[in-house]
Amino acid sequence: MKIKSITSWAVDLGNTKPYTIAFKTVDEVNNAFVEITLDNGITGIGSGNPSEYVTGESFEQCKDALQEKNISFLVGRDIREIHQLTFEVWQKFPKNPAARAALDIALYDAFAKFLNVPLVKYLGQKIHSLPTSNTIGIKNVEETLKEAQEYGERGFKVLKVKLGIDLNEDIERMVKLREKFGKKFVIRIDANQGYTPEKTIDFYQKTKHLDIELIEQPLPAKEIDAMKKLPDEIRKVIAADESLLTPKNAMELVRPPRASGIFNIKLMKCGGISQALKIADIAAQENVELFWGCNDESIVSITAALHVAFSCANTKYIDLDGSLDLARDVVKGGFILKEGIMYCSDKLGLGVERI
């Protein structure tokens, strides 16, 4: 079954709740989309949202990579050659992981529809549901408590709180969350590379009694040797994020002494489903837990990440809230969310439909 045509376009999906993290404020959500059409009319859709600060790929570079002249090499190819096609995408766009992700996701969506199964079933479903965290940006104590209250009222039971600017305020926010809500929420934190080793240890020691589930990327991305020198008990609960872009990074992180006990995989960092699975395999061999994250993304790529996450037995955490505060989207359907818990639907492929 051959690919008849492929198109791409870009949309600002908007953000109803702008937020701040350690290195930027997010108030717009530009996504690039790709749609593949097969000879029999089956379509596959993919989307990409780069994080230039993390991967070096700007949105303009992502859009340029997805111009018709660059992606037309896929036209006329057989969708049944899925692994060869994703390999060629990886080779052709080495510096454009979000553009690769959009193409990669579209290929997998079309292929799973061709097979007449949900993508997660083709990949091999190991997990059927998990609670997603919902993210609170860098705010003062009062605003943090207010947003946590709102998420609790919407049924969410897991919070991921962005930290990394003021250590004392970070600790105070954790203390006040536990004082106000007790054990109502599981709490994860993301320092977005904002700490030094000393601050990481200080934060851990002063919040140990608060039962913080994990600490995401406390140190700058390239300071892997410094991560490896942190105490064992801290490294076990660290989730490597910006330090983990590729399977090669994964191998470096697990080389003894292991830098983190958890890998945060994002399709936009590694370049899509095919590369994410390679990272997940390395993690499985080394008994590293998986934590699937996202940027501010369309339902398309969030759903793709969920399908891949649920195909990996070592997936323990998901943070796939990137589409929940969009002002609009180009599709409907996709993942199912009930009381903060995410499920894959039984629809074919990703189960998304163009609006």
NORGIRA-V626180 format. One record per run of one state. SS is the DSSP state (H for helix, E for strand, L for the rest). FROM is the first residue (numbers start at 0). TO is the last residue. If there is no record, write none. Layout:
BEGIN
SS,FROM,TO
SS,FROM,TO
END
This chain:
BEGIN
L,0,0
E,1,11
L,12,13
E,14,14
L,15,17
E,18,20
L,21,22
E,23,25
L,26,28
E,29,37
L,38,41
E,42,47
L,48,50
H,51,54
L,55,57
H,58,64
L,65,66
H,67,73
L,74,76
E,77,77
H,78,91
L,92,95
H,96,114
L,115,116
E,117,117
H,118,122
L,123,128
E,129,131
L,132,132
E,133,135
L,136,139
H,140,152
L,153,156
E,157,161
L,162,165
H,166,180
L,181,184
E,185,189
L,190,195
H,196,209
L,210,210
E,211,215
L,216,222
H,223,227
L,228,230
H,231,234
L,235,236
E,237,239
L,240,245
H,246,253
L,254,260
E,261,264
L,265,265
H,266,269
L,270,271
H,272,284
L,285,287
E,288,291
L,292,297
H,298,308
L,309,313
E,314,317
L,318,324
E,325,325
L,326,329
E,330,332
L,333,334
E,335,337
L,338,339
E,340,342
L,343,347
E,348,348
L,349,350
E,351,353
L,354,354
END
